Amino acid sequence: MARLSGHPHVVTILDHGVEEDGLAWTLYEYVPGRDLMAFHFTREGAEHPSPGRVAGWCAGIARALGAAH
């Protein structure tokens, strides 16, 4: 997992656990900013992201998965 630390498309998991009542939890690093759709609407003012924009998002996700595997 250390090789993922600092990857631009991966949020670092800081801690995780399970409470006595069975509730699972995960603590992630704080990433400032807006969610993906809010970013898109603010930046482009479009109703839906363009296919090119979505392809770019998917490329980032694919790079993150590639780094993880």
Summary of the structure (lengths in Angstrom):
residues: 69
radius of gyration: 15.7
end to end distance: 9.9
largest distance: 46.1
contacts: 121
relative contact order: 0.18
helix: 43%
strand: 16%
